[in-house]
Amino acid sequence: MTSYKLVSILLTILLISSCSLKVEEEKADETSSQAIILDNLSISSVQKIYENSQSINRPTHKSFLVKACLKETVLLEPIRLQDFLVGTKQIKSDSNGCLHWSEKAPMSSSMENRYIRFSKKLVSLGSAREEIKIEYAFNLYTDTFVNLALERLPEDAFQTAAKDELKVDFDMTDLTIYFGGYDSAHDDSRTEKKVISKWIGCFKYKADMNSLSNQIVEMKVVDEDGEVVQEVVNKTDLKGCLRANIYTEYDQFQPIRWIPRKLVVKVVEGPLASQVLERQIYINPWVNGRNHGWDSRAGEPPSNPVGEKAKLFIDNVRYTFLGNREDGYKVNKFLDLSVTKSYLIELRPKIDRGHSFSTNRIIEDIYTGRFRLRIGVLGANKEVAELTAESASKYRYITGIEKEVEVVNNKIITSIDLPFRFEDLAESSARTVAVIELSPLSDDTNLQSVVVSGNFLASSHQLSVGLRPHNNNLDVQSELNISNLLLAQKLDHIAKNDDPNQELESNWKGSTTELFKALQKDNQLKQEPILTLTTLSKKESETLVSSKANLQIKRKLCESFYPKKKISGIIFDSYSHPIEYSDCLRDPDKHLLITKHKHIQNIIGKTQKLYTSTDKISIGTGFLVYDGKSRRTSKAKRISFGGSISGSIEIPFLKILSLGVGANADISKMWSRDHTTGTTSRAQFSRSRNLFVDEIKLGFNANLKNCVLIQGKPYEESSGGWLNSSTVQKHNKKRFQLCSSSPSEEWVEESWFYIGEQKPSHSMLRDPWSISENYLGKIIRGKSNYENFYNLMTDDTKVIFLEKVETMQGNDKYIQSFYKPKERAILKDMAIPGTINQDI
């Protein structure tokens, strides 16, 4: 070590020593300057103070006695009976030299475990006026006293104004939320509902966890938009608990979620007056079990992983056929007919929530509510067997109904009236498809409607069908999964059937009289157009229209069919009837065909059912094979003898009398012998097809025109001589029509016939209800048209092929103007629209 380093170390040691000596000297000087020293400092008699009636359970202050014993610094003797000024109070020391005074400290409601610092200056009031400063601390929570002159405490152990004090001295320690019912009408179809949540909150002081009992508390419920939706003011019970009903309005068809609510609790009176506690809670109004409420102390509630709005759900329907409505028959002026069939249907609708926080059941029953029900029956031709996305366009709307229904005790039980048009009966007798849509009454709702489909048999007495739902949000339609929007469009054809007097719609239009003429044009007989008959007098015309034509009128009609023709002569021209005219005068019925028709102008009043019946027709073919042999021998003998005598007398002119006499005798004897032998074999085969015929006769009042159609009748006439005679076919192609001058109101009766195939009751090979296998169905209007069909079916000289024909051959171009556009005119019932044939 160098001499330089050694000298530096010695100088540092000397400097430190001199500083220590100086500090000790300063302390000794300070101590020697004080004439009074604190010998002992202590407290006693710690007590709780309750200053108002609201604080009977919680003290507002604590008080205690402070004892400070003083001595003089020279002899260390107690300073007895000396007056001192302690703060602003004058206190005399006792015989032991101790001063006594009381301290009162306000208690924070939190009673936090911290010390209150006390600093006192003790001033002697003697001649010297000596003083001493003392500091101590007191913990109101633990009643602990510390003399700060002897024991130093960390700074954060004190309650100071500079420190962040606790804002709230109480807490909501226990929280219970459970379902309490609904404060709205019991209607599962209503969008807005109000749920009652039973809420119980228990409050305690943070310091000692004693109950905040008998305190008036104001609680505000704040929604997620910051609006106060409810206020509750009540007093806590002995356990410090407050009870309240929290009302939450919500859209029950929104996706299930936890609805946030903030509770703002404020103490109104007492030591905690104006202190406010906030707590976030969550309420799930869709759950009526244990998961109805959520406390934010457990964190954020779970979110809905699906997030779907509620939608209606149906998986089964039950139909019961009630019969045809007696007042459900409608007829229009074109004699289109609809038959209303009544059904009782039973549905059990549900709500599909998409997700549940409490159970695996996401589909809930509906017990009450009102909804809109639409049911449509769709039919297809024989080429379509099942409703698929590809075949949906081939299904045709047949009938349907829309009505408001009510759910009672988890069921919809209602009757529906389905009007079936007469021309649709054949198609409706087979298996059809019913599309059912159940939707809320209001369009301003989050509840999604449901569209389902299932089989329907209009003729079945009772039918229970499982239904197939159709989703609305399909990106791609699979073969069987059809969008409900596609099917719902087919229900748009449903007409309002609320008005029973509403006229039945028709595809035909215009005048029935003119339509009759149009249908008579360009027929297979190449007859001339119908002309108006003008050759009869007014009286004769009225007679012909209103009653049967007599011989005189018929002969006068011959003049219209065979009028005089001009015959050119050498000098003068002459006019003469053709030779057929004379034959027509002798036999008018040979040349003339007179038919009467009633052309309906409009229907008056309601249609009445008069008569119904069902007949059967059996169409059969047979084959008979017969083989027989026979042998017979016979012998006979007869011997006879006889004679007779007779005579007569006649009166030649009168020829009324004859006289005669005669005698006869016969003696005979006969014997015979007969012997027969033979063999016979026979085989017979037959096949038949059974049809049934339903007839219904209706009556109604109508304004109509009575008309007569007179046309030439085809007839045969012989020509040539006796040796080379031949037959010639003749037909006068003229036609005339004569109608009443004005319409008249009459009672009209008309019959409608439905002819169908008698289906087998049990079949393993055939599907008796499939339209693809059973497409035989014929509709006929009018008794005369049915008789023509019946005669055709029973004619042994013809081979009958039973086939459904969709189109009509003939004069389409003439009748298209009487038919709705984009449709092809079809005479489906073998009758002219609006015309009734009348027997002559």
Secondary structure, DSSP 8 states (H G I E B T S, - for coil): --HHHHHHHHHHHHHHHHHHHHHHHHHHHHHHH-SEEEEEEEEEEEEEE--SGGGSSS-SEEEEEEEEEEEETTT--B--S-EEEETTEEEE--TTSEEEEEEEEE--TT--S-EEEEEEEEEE-SSS--EEEEEEEEETTTTEEEETTT----GGGB--TTS---S-SEEEEEEEEEEEEESS-S-TT-SEEEEEEEEEEEEEETTT--B-TT-EEEEEEE-TTS-EEEEEEEE--TTSEEEEEEEEEEETTS----EEEEEEEEE-SSTTTT-EEEEEEEE-TT--SGGGEEEGGG-S----SS----EEE--EEEEEEEEEEEEEEEE-TT--EEEEEEEEEEE--EEE-S--SS-S--EEE--EEEEEEEEEEEE--TT--S--TTTGGG-EEEEEEEEEEEEETTBEEEEEEEEEEGGGHHHHTS-EEEEEEEEES-SSSS-B-EEEEEEE-TT-SEEEEE-EEE-S--SS--SS---HHHHHHHGGG------TT-----SB-S-HHHHHHHHTTT-TT----EEE--SS-HHHHHHHHHS---HHHHHHHHHHHS--EEE--SS--EEE--HHHHHHHH-HHHHEEEEEEEEEEEEEEEEEEEEEEEEEEEEEEEEEEEEEEEEEEEEEEEEEEEEEEEEEEE-TTT---EEEEEEEEEEEEEEEEEEEEEEEEEEEEEEEEEEEEEEEEEEEEEEEEEEEEEEE--EEEEES-SSS-EEEEE----EEEEE-SS-EEEEEEEEEEEEEE---S--SSS-TT-TTT---EEEEESHHHHHHHHHHHT-TTS--------S--S-HHHHGGGB-TTS----TTSS-TTEEEE--
